[in-house]
Amino acid sequence: MRVATGVVMVFVLCGLCMAEYSEKQQAALNDVATKCKKKLDLPEDSDIPKAVQYGDFAENGDLKKQNGKLTPFTRKIQADYNDFQKETITMNADICKKELDIPAESKIQQMAMYGDLSRDDKKSKQYYSCMMLKMGFMEQDGAINGPEIVEFMAPQYDRNAVTTVVDTCKSPEGKLIQDKAYAFAHFCCQADYNDSQKETINKYSDICKKELDFPEDSKILQMAMYGDLSLNDDKSKQFYACMLMKMGFVEQDGTINGQEIVEFMAPQFDREAVASAVETCKNPEGELVNDKIYAFGQCFFTKKTFEI
């Protein structure tokens, strides 16, 4: 079976937020990172330790970011394509690169496989559509053949999650077929909060930062929004608690208001998937309320089956 790299990489992005390190592990990692940065004369704010911690060994040594967040590209440690899928991807990638006169050493295949669609020029879009057409994942008129995609991905990834993504993205817009191919993959990769959600989050973040005396340029909000809860000191936990309480997601005693979370997320993300994650994580443990809220956040971003 042939495969379209421009499509299959989308489904690695669904539900692949890896389980977070424990507090003890994180403390040990931070200690080693501090010593190494000092020894190597790296800036204190270098992203290299964080990149390595989450499996990003990019040539530039820097943390791959997309819209200011950790991308699923850096989260692919615990799941990957199986050997058959990789062989099929590579076979068709070689054919498409040859047909389009793309250099054999081009990294477009590796980038697209794991959700990096930063190459959006005409030839790159032609590559995405070439792969999709050869697989039979897309017709000449741009129609998406969802069942073909699901069957290819199902041996390695959750069938229901793949089906959900295909259904969400099955009507891509674009004048040319390569535009539709790019739109299909790009739309599925770029799940994000909508403008209204971002406005609400930013409003309460500003309030909480001010109340807790956080620097205005602190990145704690951008990290937390997308599941990076590596900041786990007392003050950071106070920030998470402040945010969730002001948004009505948590009561003063740490009780989770699941319905409030679902209603807030539903306009942009799958309602049932959000509800399932909330239900799984609704009874967090912790000595203090802030610990419970932090535990809930860790659980939610680990157990969710949808991409943010």
N, C-alpha and C positions, 0 to 999 in steps of 0.2 A: 504494500500500500504506500502511496506517495503522500507527502505531507507539505503543508504550506507553513513555512517558518513564520511568515508575517501574522499567522493566526494562532498556531499552537502555543506560542509563548504567552498568549493572553491568559491561558487557563492555569499556568503556574502561579499566576498572581492571585488566584482566588483561595483564600484561607491559608496562606502560607506565612503567617506571622509566627516566627519561632517562639518557643517558650523562653521566658526571660531568665537570666542568671539569678541565683539566690543572692541575698544581701551579703553573705559571707564570700561567695564567689566574686561578686562585684567589687567588694572591698579589696580582695587580693589582686584582682586585675588592675584596679586603680593604683594600688601601691606600686606594682611592677611598672605600670605605664609612667608614673611620676619619676621613678628612678631612671628609666630608659630615656625619657625626654630630656632629663637633666644631663645624662651621660652623652647623649647625641646632640645636645645643644638645640633641641627642637623648641619652638614656641609653646608656651603654656596652653594656648588655645588650639593647638594642633588637633586636627580631626583624625589623624592617622591611627591612634589607639582605638578609637571608636570604630573606625572602618575595619580594622583587623578583627576586632571583637565580634563583628557581625559578618565576617567572611568576605569583605571586599578587598581583594588584593590587586586592584587595578594598577596599571602601569604607572600612573601618576601618583600613586600612594595616597590619594585623597579620597574622601568619602563621596561616593556617588550620591547626588541629591537631585530631587525632582520636585519642583514647586516648594522648595525649602524643607523637604521631609526625607526620611529614610525611604528609599524605594524598595519594592518587593525584589528588585534585582539583588540587593544586598542581603535578602532574607532567604535565599534559596539553599540554605545549608542542609535542611532535613528532608528535602524532596527534590527530585530531579526527573528528567525523562529517563525511561529505561533504555537499554542498549538498542533494541529494535527501533525505537522512536528516534534515537540519535542517529543511527545509521541511515534511516529513511530521510531525515532532515538533511543530513550532509549530502546524500546522493542527489537530492533535488536542488539543494543550494548550489552544488557544483555545476549542474546543468544550467540553472538560471544565471549564474555569474558568467558562464561561458557565452550564453545567448546574448546577454546584455553588455558584454565586454567589461565586466567588473573584475578588477585584479583578483587573482586566486587568493592572495593573502589578505583581502579585505575582511574586516571584522563584522560586517553587516549581519552575517548569519548569527554569530555569537551574541551580538547586541540585541537583535530582534527576538531571539529565543527566550531571553529573560526580561523582555519588556522595555528595552531601551529603544524607543522609536525617535530619537533625536535627529536622525537622518531623515529629513522630509523633502529632499529635493526630488526632481522628476525621475531620475534614474533609480533612486532608492524605492520610490513608490512603485515603479515598474517591477522592481525585484519582488516586492511584497505580493503584487497581483500575479506575477509569474508563478510564485510558489503556491498560491491559493488555487490557481487554475489547474496546475499540474496535479494537485491533490484531488481535485474535484470538490473542493470546499466552497468554490464559488463558480457560478455560471458566467458565460460571456456577457450577460446583461447585468452582472453584479449581484445576482440573487445568492444568498448564503445557503449552503447545503448543511444545515445544522446536524442532522444525524451522522453524516460522515465525520464531522469534527468530534462529536461525542464518542463515536466508536473508536476513533484513533486514540483519544485521551483516556478513556475509561480504564484501560488496564493498569494505569499508573495513578490516576487521580479520581477524586470523587465524582461519580457520574451525575449526581443531582446538581452539584456545584457547577460542573461544566455546562450542563443543560441550561441552568439558570442564566449563566453569562451569555450563552449563544442566543437565548430568547431575548435578552435585554438588548443585544447589539445587532439583531438580525436584519435591521433596515437601515444600513448606512447611507449617508447622503454623499453625492459627488457627481460631477459632470462626466468624468471619465472613469473607466473601471479601476484604474490604479488609484484614483482619488477615493473610490468606494472601499477598496481594499485597505487603504491606509486609515480611512475613517473608522472602519470596522474594528481594526486592531487598536487604534489610538483611543477610541471611545471607551473600550473595555479596560484599557490600561489606566485610564485617567480618572477612575472613580474618585470623587472628592466631595467635600461638603459644598452645598450650594451657597449662593451669596448671602441669603437670609441667615443660614446657620452660622456662617463665618462671622457675620455682623454681630450676632448674639454672643458667640464665643468670645470674640475680641472685646466686646463691651464688658463682660464679666471678668475677663482676664485683666483688663486695665484696672478694674476696681480691686481685684484680689492682689495684684502686684503692688498697688499703692498701699493697701492695708498691711501687707506683709513686708513692705520696704524692699521689694525686688527692683533691681536696675531695670530701666525701661527697655534696654537692649537684651534682656535675658531671653534665651531661646527655649525656656521651659514650656511655654505654650505650644510652640511649633512641634516640639518633640512629643509632648503628651497627646496632642491632637491625632497623631499618626501612630501611636502605640509605643513610642520610645519612653519608657518609664525608668530609665537607668539612673535618673536623679532621684535618689531614694532617702535623702537625709530628712531630718525632721521638718525643716522649713519647706522643702519641696512637697512633702506629704501634706503640710498645711495648705499649700497652694491647691493641690488636687481636691482636698476637702472643701476649701472655700469655693472653688469653681462648681463642684457638683451640688453643693448645698444651695448656692445662689441660683442655679439653673433649675432647682426643684427636683434634682435626680436622687438626692439622699436626704433623709431626715437627720435631726440633730443627734439621734442615738445611733446613727449608722445604718438605719433601715433603708433598703434600696427601693426607690419608687420606679419600678420597672416600666409601668405604663407611660410615665413621663418621658423616659428615655426612648421608648419605642416611637411615641408620637413625634418626638423631635427628629429622630433619624429617618423615619419612614418616607418623607417626601423625596429623599435622595437615595436611600438604600432599601434593600429588600426587607419588608416588614417582618416576614416570618423568620428570616435569618437573624435579624436584630433581636426579636423576641426570644428566639432559641438561645442566643448567647446570654441574654439577660437572665433567663430562667436558670441556666446552668450555673451562673455566677452570683445569684441573688442572696446567698447566705455567706458572705466573706467572713473569715476569721481574723481576729486581731485583738490585742490587749486594749488599744485605744481606738477611738472612732477614726482617727486619721489612718491608723494601720488597716482598719477594715476597708476604708475607701480605697486605699492603695492596693490592697489585695483584690478588691473588685476590679479595678482597672487592669491589673495584670491578667486576671482571669478572662475578662471580656476581650481584650486584644489577642489573647492566645487562642481562645475558643471560637471566636467569630469565624464564619465561613464566607464572609464577603470582604471585598477590598475597599479600603478608604484611601 
